């Protein structure tokens, strides 16, 4: 359930931020040159466009406009500070890499002092306003629940345990008072709910009565319409199937699906593929073209065997493919069944450096270009591990709906390297499923950025 004001205030924040972004830039020009007019600023239109694009990227990467009414103050300010730091860094890089995009130093100094100060002041002011008006917004979202069955009680517990939703529950209606737990406010019998809502300014009633009371539900719907009370129906799916579902409408026919998959949309799939081709081509041309001969020489000098290590891994729809890596181990018969472990004697001297820095993964950009892999996605596992873990973890095979990736949401959250216990693989699978359900091209960019950032730090799980 989304807060009724969430979209409104999200766009208020977006509009004010971009007004500050561009207004502050113009003010910086005026502070540097009092005789400047807007027509003169037009000469810097490319710089202005790039700064707007940079802020769009930074604000989206740091999710500063997500849950503007629900997120706590400290994480909100932290996300904004992080976005500002990335923004200043990117703007500086653009200035260095594109020297012909000229803005005198003085306006830039004013701008990077003024814009962060005004933005953070505005965000802090909004948080104060939000705190002051919370009771008003909370009152506007007073609800009641009809039905003290398992669905009604689950709904009550979910709302209570998630206070950021900003819903106030007046209580629960049910004909049998004994079904209502003592910690829940009992409001009376079900037929009293509409009159109670009208008298006590309850904006919505959530009806969780069972399907066998369809005639009663129909009467409540008619009564609610007469008294201008919004009645929401909560279907009791859990009564027969123990799973969480999303509802998709085929006309007026509801179809339940266990999860949302953005990449089922062909347009999203094409967008991700185009990004993969562009990104992998840039890496192969700009990095792998000169890195390959250097590492090939070092690998050959360090130990006998091929430069590349090819291994069958589980791909999209569980179709096997040969995953490429720079060889980091001595040639051994256990490579297709035994994971690398800490202090593994099979790892060569140059191999330790390659694995620690993840340089051994770079040939997989060739896999990306060929279409076997994606830049971002679930890591491909050995065929034996796929077979073993599919028997131990219920949702394990679901990750194969996606094209496997060089990096992924699991990896940037620390779930990488050896999986000694099933719980470690379970955490990785859960992260992969979250990515499956929440994919966006901006999330892919965020994961790539976090992968590079984490690569600059020591990783104890890489060996």
N, C-alpha and C positions, 0 to 999 in steps of 0.2 A: 504494500500500500504506500503510495507516494503522498507526501504532505501536499496539501492543496496549494500552498504558496511556493513549493520548491522550484518549479519551472520559472515562475515570475522573478523570484529573487536571484536565480541563477543568471538570467539575462540582465537583470539590474547590475550585477557584479561585472558581467562581460562588457556591457556598454560603458559603465563608468571607467573600467580599466583601460579600454581603448581610447576614451576621451582623455584620460590622464596621459596615456602613452604618446598621443599625437599633440595634445595641448601643451604638454611639458616640453616637447621638442621645439615647438614654435616659440614658447616662452624663453627657451635657452638661446634661440637665435636672437630674440629681442634683447635679452640681457647682454649678449655679445655685441650687438649692433642695433642701437636704438632707432636707426632710420630704416630698418629692414621692413619690407611689406610682404604680404603673403605671396605675391607674384614672384618675388625673389626666391622664396622657399621652394617654389615649383622646380627650380633648377636641381634640387636635391631629391626629386621624387623617387628615384631608384633606391636611395638610401632609406627613405621613409617606408617604401614598400618592403624592403628587406627587414627593417626593424619590426614592422608589423607581423611579417611572416615568422621571424624569430620568436616573438612573444607568443604567437599562436602555438608554435612547436613547444616552447618551454611550459606554457600554462597547461597544455594538454598532457605533456609527459608527466608533469607533477600532479595532475588531476586537481588543480586548485578550484575548479568550478563544480566538483562533484560533492553532492550532499552539503550544500552551503548552509542549510538549516539544521543539519543533523550532526555534522562532524564537530568534535570538540575543538575548543579554541587553540590549544597548543599544537595539535597536528595541523590545523588550518594555517597558523602562522609559520610553522616549520615548512610546509609545502610551498607557501608563498616566498619565503626566503630562499629556498632551494631553486625555485623558478627564476627568481631575480639573479641569483648567482650564475646560473646557466645562461641566462639572457645576456648578461654583461660579458661573459666569456665568449659567446658566439658573436656578439656585436664587435668585440675586439678582434676576433679572428677574421671576420669579414673585412674589417678596416685594414688589416695587415695583408690579407690575400688579394684584396681588390683595392689597391691604392688609388685607382682612378675614380673610385666612388669617394669623392673628396668632400669632407666636412672639416672646417677649421677645428683645431684642438679645443679652443675655448668653449664653443657650444657643447661639445661632447663632454667636457668636464662638468659643466653646469648640468647637463642632462642626466649623467650617471649619478650625480649627487641628489638631484631634485626628484627624478622619477621614482627611485626606490623609497625615498622618504614619504612622498605623497601617497604612493600605492599602499605601503604598510600602514600609514595613518588612516587611510580610507578603510582598509580591511579591519583594523582595530576598532574604528568607529562603528562599522557594520556589526561586529561581534557584540559591542556594547548595546547597540540598538536591538539586536536579536535577543540578548539576555533580558533587556527591559520589557520587550514585547512578547516574550515567550508565553506568559500567562494568557494573553489575548489570543495568540495563535493556538495554544493548547485548548482553550475553551471552545474555539471554533471547530475543534476536532474531537468533541465528546461523542462517544459511541456506546452502544449497549449490545449485548449478545443474547440471542434467543436460542435456547437449547444447551443443556448441560451434559451432552454426550461427549464422547472422546474428541470429536472435531471442535466443538465449542470450547472445551477446556484447553485443548492444544492451542487454539487461536488466542485465547486469553493469556496463556502462559507466554506465548511468543511475543505478544505486544508488551506485556509487563517486563519481560527480560530484555527488551530492546527499547529503552526509553528515548533513544534518538529518533524514533518514529514520531514522537510528539503526539501520541494519541492518549486521551484520557478515557478509561473504561469506567462507566458509571456502575456497571454490574452485569449480572446474568439473570435472565428470565427462564423459568422452567416450571412445569406443573408439579414436578416432584422435587421438593426442597432438599430432600436427603441426598440427591445427586450432586448438589452444589457443594464443593469443598468449603470448609469453614473460613479459609483465607479470602474467599471471594464474596463480594457483596451481593446478597440475594435480593432481587427487586420485585419478585412476585410471579404470578402465573403468566404464561406466554401471551394470552389474549389481552393483557394489560400493557403490553410493550408500546403500542402505538400512542395510546393516550398519555403514557408516562413520558414518551419522547417529546410529544407536543408541549406538555406542561413544563418540562425541564430543559428545553433547548438542546436536546440530543440531535446531532446533525445526521447520524447514520445508525441504522440497526443492521447487524449482521445475523442473518437467520441460519442457524446450524441444525435445524430440525431434520430428522431422517426422511428419506424419500417416501416412506409409506404414509407420511402425513401430508401428501401433496395437496389435498383439498384445503387443509388448514393453511398451508403456505400460500395458496392462491388467495384465500380470504385476507391474509395479512398483507399481501401485495396490494389488494384493492383498498384496504384501510389506510395503508401508508400513502397511497396516491391521493386519497381524499384529504388527508391531514398534512400533505406536503412534507412527508418524511421519506428520506431515501432508504430503501430496503435492499440490502445486498444478500445474495444467496451464497452459502458456503457449501459446496457439494461434498458429500461424505464418500470420498474415494478410498480413504485409508481403511474403511470398514472391511473392504474385500481385497484390496491390494496394498501391500506394505511398501509403498514407494512414493516419492515426491514427484509430482507431475506439473507440466506447463500445459495450459489450455490453448489450443489453436482452433479457430472457428472456420468451418467449411460451410459458409452460409450461416444458417442458424443451428448447425450441428456441431457441438463441441467435440474436438478430438484431443485426447490427452497424449502428450509426448514426455518421455522421461527427462529430456534435457534440451536446451537450446544449442544449436550448432550454426553459428554465423557462416561458416565455410561451406554449408550446404547450398548457400546462395551462389549461383554460378558467377555472378558479377564479383563477389568477394574472392572467389577462387581465382579468377583471372587476374584481379588486382594483386593478389599475393604472389602469383606466378610471375607477373611482370616485374614486381619489386625484387623477387629472387633472381631473375635473369640480370637485371640491372646491377644489383649489389654484388652478385658473384662475379660478374664480368669485370667490375671495377677492382675487386680484390685480386682476381687472377692477373689482370693487366698491370696493376700498380704495385702489387706486393709479391704474388707468387711467381711472377716472371723472373724476378732477380733472386728471390729467396730460395726457389727450388734448386738451382745449381749449387748454391752454397751449402744447403743442408744435405743435398745428395752426396757431395764430396765428403762432408763430415761423417755421415752415416756409413759410407763405404770405408772410410779410414778407421772407424771405430770397431766395426765387426763385419763378419762375412754375411752375405745375404742381399736380398733386393732392397732398393730404396723405399719402395712402397709396400705397405702391408694391406692385402685385400682379405676381407672377411665377409662371409654371408651374414646379413642382418635382416631383421624383420622390417619390411617397409609398409607403405600404405596398403590397407586391406590385407595385411599380413603376407604380402607378396615379397619373397626374398630378393635381395639385391646385394651387389658387392660394394661394401663401404670401403673407401680409400683412406689411408692414413700414412704418414711417414713412419717407417718401421722404427720402433723404440725398444724392441726386445730382440734377443737372440732368437734365431729360428728354433722353434720347439714344437712338439706334438700336442701340447695342451692349450694352444692359443685359442681354439674354438670352443673350449669348455670351461676354462679356468680364468677368472678375473684377475687383474693385477692387484696385488696387495702391498701393504707398506713393507719396504725392505725386500721386495721381490727380486730374487737373484737373476731372473730372466731379463730384467731391464738393463739396458746398456748405459754407459756413462753419458753419451750424448742423448740417449733416450730419457734419462731422468730430467734433463733440462727441457727437452721437447714436451714431456708430459706435464712438468711443473708450469710451463708457460703456455700450454695448450697449442703450441706450434705444430704438434703432430696431427692436429685436426684440420689444418689448412687445405690439404688435398680434397677434403670433402666439399669444397666450393666447386670442384669439378663435378661431383655428384649432384650438386644443386643445379648447375648449368644443364646437366643431362636430364634433370627432372626426377631423379630418384630420391632427392632430399630437398628440404627447404632450409633457408637460413635460420628460421625459428620454428621450433616444433618439438615434439617429444623425442628424446634421444633414442636412436635405434638400438635394440638389444640383440645379443647373439641368439640364434635360433633355439639353442638349448634353454636359455633363460626364459625365452618367450613360452616355450613348452612347459617349463617347470612352474613359473609364476602364474600362468593362466589357470593352473589347478589350485593355487593357493589364495589368489586375490580375485574377488568376484568381478570387479570392473576392469580388470587388467587389459583385456582385449579391446576395450572401447578406445584406448589411446591410438589404436591402429586405424581408426577412421581418418586420422590426420597423416599428412606426409611427415616423416621424421625430420628432425632438424639438427643443425650443428650445435645450437644452443637452444635453451627453452626456459619457461617459467620455473620449472623445477631446479634447473642449474643456477639461476640467479638468486634463488632462495636457499641455496646451500645444499640441495639434494643432488649431489653429484659424486662421482668416484665409486669406490667399492661398496656393495650392498651386502654386508655380512649377515644382517638379519632381515626377516620378511617385513618387519615394521619400517625399515629404511626404504625398501622398495614401495611399500604402501604409501608412504609420504610422497614419494616421487610420482606415483600414479595419480594420487589425489591432486597434486599440482598440475599434472598434465591434463586431467579432466577439467580443472578450473580454466585452463587456457583454452580448451576445446569449446567451452561454453561462453567465454568472454573475449574471443579473438577480435582484434581490430588491427588495422595497419599501423595505427599509432602505438598500440601495445607492442607490436613487433619492433618498432623503432626504439621504444623504451627498453625492451629486453636486450637489444643489441647494445644500447648505451650502457646498461647495467653490466653486461658481460665484459665490455671493455674496462669499465670502472673496477669491477671485481678482479680483472686480470692484472691490474696494477698493484693489487694487494696480494699478500701471501695467502695461499689456499691450502689448508691442511689436508683436504680430501683429495688433492691431485698428487698422485705419485705413480 
